[in-house]
Amino acid sequence: MKKWDVLKRIADIGIVAVVRAGNVAEAKEISHACVKGGISAVEVTYTVPGATDVIKGLKEENAASGLVVGAGTVLDAETARIAILAGADFVVSPGFDLETAKLCNRYQIPYMAGCMTITEMIRALEAGCDIIKLFPGSAFGPSFIKDIKAPLPQVNLMPTGGVSMDNVKEWIKNGAIAVGVGGQLTKGEPEQIAETARQFVEKVHEARQERTQ
């Protein structure tokens, strides 16, 4: 049931911190700040030098807290397997790759493929993607979620890129299951990042409450 547990954790918190950094220490520092701010799902991108070590370290250091750690910017199945062996709980790609989908299904690891079109999303759904990364979100805007869910009401979308403090509530209200936030969240000193994380979490919570009213 690990796959279900990971998906539920991401859906419950509603936000994934996308961590890009120049080295292992910086990536860990940013990740810990996000956790301190209440974000319990972190995506370490494979643009970070030593990303595998970051993933492994975060899993070991946060074993008791249940932090969900994912591997981002995964372009192929080989990288996905390396990340999974290091302890990655989920895998994220900027595009869709069938071999990566197959590998993640084999090990019951959620694979969030990056998609822009209906055709890409249907292919990803057929390959077993439970959450699809709408990327780049900045190319569309929050209203695009409703446009997609009209013909595909069953699709779970997580916009990434273009999600900010100003529009995060609109993304959620329009039906996003969660959002991925990078530069808008992870810039600044650790205390600033933690405070920004708290604000994002609160806005997601408020948006969900308002959506049900």
C-alpha positions in Angstrom: 0.0 0.0 0.0 3.0 2.3 -0.1 2.0 3.8 -3.5 -1.5 4.7 -2.2 0.0 6.1 1.0 2.4 8.4 -0.9 -0.4 9.6 -3.3 -2.7 10.3 -0.3 0.0 12.3 1.5 0.6 14.5 -1.5 -3.1 15.0 -2.1 -3.7 15.8 1.6 -1.0 18.4 1.9 -1.7 19.7 -1.6 1.7 21.1 -2.3 5.1 19.7 -3.3 8.2 21.7 -2.8 10.4 21.5 -5.9 14.0 21.8 -4.8 16.7 23.0 -7.1 20.1 23.9 -5.6 23.8 24.1 -6.4 25.0 21.3 -4.1 23.9 18.6 -1.6 24.1 20.8 1.5 22.1 23.6 0.0 19.4 21.2 -1.3 19.1 19.6 2.2 18.9 23.0 3.8 16.1 24.1 1.5 14.3 20.8 2.0 14.5 21.0 5.8 13.2 24.6 5.7 10.2 23.5 3.7 9.5 20.7 6.1 9.7 23.2 9.0 7.1 25.3 7.2 4.7 22.4 7.0 5.3 20.9 3.6 5.8 17.2 4.0 6.4 16.4 0.3 9.7 17.4 -1.3 10.8 16.8 -4.9 14.6 16.9 -5.3 15.4 17.5 -9.0 18.1 15.7 -10.9 19.5 19.1 -11.9 21.0 19.2 -8.4 24.6 17.8 -8.3 24.5 14.8 -6.0 20.7 14.5 -6.1 20.8 10.8 -5.3 22.7 11.6 -2.1 20.2 14.3 -1.2 17.3 11.9 -1.6 19.0 9.2 0.4 20.0 11.6 3.2 16.6 13.1 3.5 14.9 9.7 3.8 17.4 8.6 6.5 17.2 11.9 8.4 13.4 12.0 8.4 12.6 8.4 8.8 10.5 9.0 11.8 8.6 12.0 10.4 7.4 10.2 7.3 8.6 12.9 4.9 7.7 12.0 1.3 10.7 12.5 -0.9 10.5 12.4 -4.7 13.0 12.6 -7.6 12.3 15.3 -10.1 13.5 16.1 -13.6 13.8 12.4 -14.3 14.3 11.9 -18.0 14.7 8.1 -18.3 14.1 4.8 -16.6 17.7 4.4 -15.6 17.7 7.6 -13.5 14.3 6.6 -12.0 15.7 3.2 -10.9 18.7 4.9 -9.3 16.4 7.3 -7.4 14.1 4.5 -6.3 17.1 2.5 -4.9 18.1 5.6 -3.0 14.7 5.7 -1.4 12.6 8.0 -3.6 8.9 7.7 -2.9 7.8 9.2 -6.2 9.2 10.1 -9.6 8.5 13.3 -11.6 9.4 14.0 -15.2 9.1 17.2 -17.3 7.6 15.0 -20.0 6.1 11.6 -20.5 8.4 8.5 -20.9 6.8 5.1 -21.3 9.8 3.1 -20.0 9.9 5.2 -16.9 6.2 4.6 -16.3 6.7 0.9 -16.7 9.6 0.8 -14.3 7.7 2.8 -11.7 4.7 0.6 -12.0 6.9 -2.4 -11.5 8.1 -1.1 -8.2 4.7 0.5 -7.3 6.2 4.0 -7.2 4.0 6.9 -8.3 5.1 8.4 -11.6 4.0 12.0 -12.3 4.6 12.6 -16.0 4.8 16.2 -17.3 2.0 16.8 -19.9 0.7 19.7 -21.8 -2.0 18.3 -24.2 -5.0 16.1 -23.9 -3.3 13.5 -26.0 -0.3 13.4 -23.7 -2.5 13.1 -20.7 -4.5 10.2 -22.1 -1.2 8.4 -22.9 0.0 9.0 -19.3 -3.3 7.8 -17.8 -3.1 4.6 -19.9 0.4 4.0 -18.7 -0.7 4.2 -15.0 0.0 7.8 -14.0 -2.2 8.6 -11.0 -1.2 12.3 -10.9 -0.2 14.2 -14.0 2.1 17.1 -13.8 0.7 20.0 -15.8 3.9 21.6 -17.1 4.7 24.4 -17.5 1.7 25.8 -15.7 2.8 29.3 -16.6 1.8 28.5 -20.3 -1.8 28.1 -19.4 -3.0 29.6 -16.1 -5.4 28.2 -13.5 -8.6 28.2 -15.7 -6.9 25.5 -17.9 -7.6 23.0 -15.1 -11.3 23.3 -15.7 -10.8 23.1 -19.5 -9.0 19.8 -19.1 -11.3 18.3 -16.5 -14.4 18.9 -18.8 -13.4 16.0 -21.1 -11.2 14.2 -18.6 -13.0 14.6 -15.2 -11.0 11.6 -13.8 -7.6 13.2 -14.3 -5.6 14.4 -11.2 -3.5 17.4 -12.2 -0.6 19.0 -10.4 0.4 22.2 -12.1 4.1 23.1 -11.7 5.8 26.2 -13.0 3.9 29.4 -12.8 2.4 28.7 -9.3 2.8 31.7 -7.0 1.4 33.0 -3.8 -0.9 35.2 -5.8 -2.5 32.4 -7.9 -2.1 29.2 -5.8 -5.7 29.5 -4.5 -7.1 29.7 -8.0 -5.2 26.6 -9.1 -6.7 24.7 -6.2 -10.2 26.1 -6.6 -10.2 25.1 -10.3 -9.6 21.5 -9.4 -5.8 20.9 -9.0 -5.2 18.0 -6.6 -1.9 19.6 -5.6 0.6 22.1 -6.9 4.3 22.0 -7.4 6.2 25.1 -6.3 9.9 25.8 -6.9 11.5 29.2 -7.1 8.5 31.0 -5.6 9.0 29.0 -2.5 12.7 28.0 -2.2 14.5 31.3 -2.5 15.9 33.1 0.5 17.3 32.2 3.9 16.0 29.1 5.7 13.6 31.1 7.9 12.2 32.9 5.0 11.6 29.7 3.1 9.9 28.2 6.2 7.6 31.2 6.5 6.8 31.1 2.8 6.0 27.4 3.1 3.6 28.1 5.9 1.9 30.7 3.8 1.5 28.4 0.8 0.1 25.6 3.0 -2.4 28.0 4.6 -3.5 29.3 1.2 -4.1 25.7 -0.1 -6.1 25.0 3.0 -8.2 28.2 2.6 -8.8 27.4 -1.1 -10.1 23.9 -0.3 -12.4 25.3 2.3 -13.8 28.0 0.0 -14.2 25.4 -2.8 -16.6 23.4 -0.7 -18.7 26.3 0.5 
